[in-house]
Amino acid sequence: VKPKHLDALTFTLYPVIEGRMACKFIWGEVTELDGQERTATIQPMFVKDKEVIDFDFCIIAAGCNFGVFHKWGESLWFPTIHA
């Protein structure tokens, strides 16, 4: 793939999630999750106060472990949560 084709092959998730899927994209950290009440306490990026929001579905994007020199190896698709 030539670098000049990058714009034609990539897109940001924000307009897809909010526009086409009618979901709210929140950039922040979940500090508490209550499955019974379907609420989450979140700390949005660049905001001082926490918020409590309700949800129908909750997708936790915890990132991915990728590193050639990491002790657990290299993976683009294996999610790793470090406790």
C-alpha atoms as one frame of an Amber mdcrd trajectory, in Angstrom:
protein
   0.000   0.000   0.000   1.338   3.393  -0.925   1.281   6.098   1.764  -0.799
   8.372  -0.450  -3.641   5.804  -0.254  -3.903   5.986   3.561  -6.838   8.431
   3.552  -8.825   6.198   1.204  -8.224   3.101   3.358  -8.704   4.444   6.892
 -11.352   6.303   8.859 -11.932   7.466  12.425 -14.388   5.538  14.584 -16.091
   8.583  16.105 -18.409   9.448  13.162 -19.258   5.793  12.594 -20.105   5.130
  16.248 -22.094   8.334  16.771 -23.571   8.819  13.316 -24.283   5.422  11.828
 -24.655   3.362  15.010 -26.464   6.062  17.055 -24.184   5.459  20.052 -22.310
   7.870  22.260 -18.526   7.786  22.119 -16.950   8.657  25.481 -13.238   9.247
  25.869 -12.429   8.627  29.488 -11.975   6.112  32.260 -14.685   4.004  33.869
 -14.098   4.085  37.613 -17.169   2.041  38.611 -19.518  -0.234  36.680 -22.903
  -1.334  38.081 -24.374  -4.111  35.941 -27.591  -4.445  37.942 -28.484  -0.764
  37.576 -26.791  -0.455  34.161 -24.841   2.611  35.183 -21.199   3.561  34.914
 -19.264   6.179  36.831 -16.835   7.746  34.388 -13.989  10.234  34.504 -14.048
  11.964  31.101 -10.764  13.205  29.684 -10.046  16.876  30.407 -12.993  17.217
  32.843 -12.504  17.593  36.597 -15.723  15.989  37.871 -16.884  12.394  37.437
 -20.220  11.595  35.784 -22.728   8.758  36.221 -24.281   7.585  32.965 -26.736
   4.815  32.140 -26.281   2.359  29.290 -28.052  -0.314  27.268 -24.821  -1.936
  26.075 -21.325  -1.378  27.400 -18.256  -2.017  25.250 -14.986  -1.954  27.134
 -12.084  -1.134  24.815  -9.138  -2.156  26.966  -6.490  -1.917  24.276  -4.178
  -4.509  22.845  -0.829  -6.001  23.827   1.656  -5.317  21.038   5.384  -5.400
  21.488   8.108  -7.453  19.890  10.245  -7.272  23.020   7.437  -7.779  25.563
   7.588 -10.926  27.720   4.096 -11.978  26.549   4.959 -11.658  22.887   3.485
  -9.833  19.968  -0.202  -9.743  19.107  -2.417  -7.294  17.258  -5.630  -9.056
  18.262  -5.106 -10.532  21.736  -6.535  -8.170  24.374  -4.527  -7.975  27.591
  -5.688  -6.398  30.840  -2.968  -5.792  33.395  -4.275  -5.772  36.957
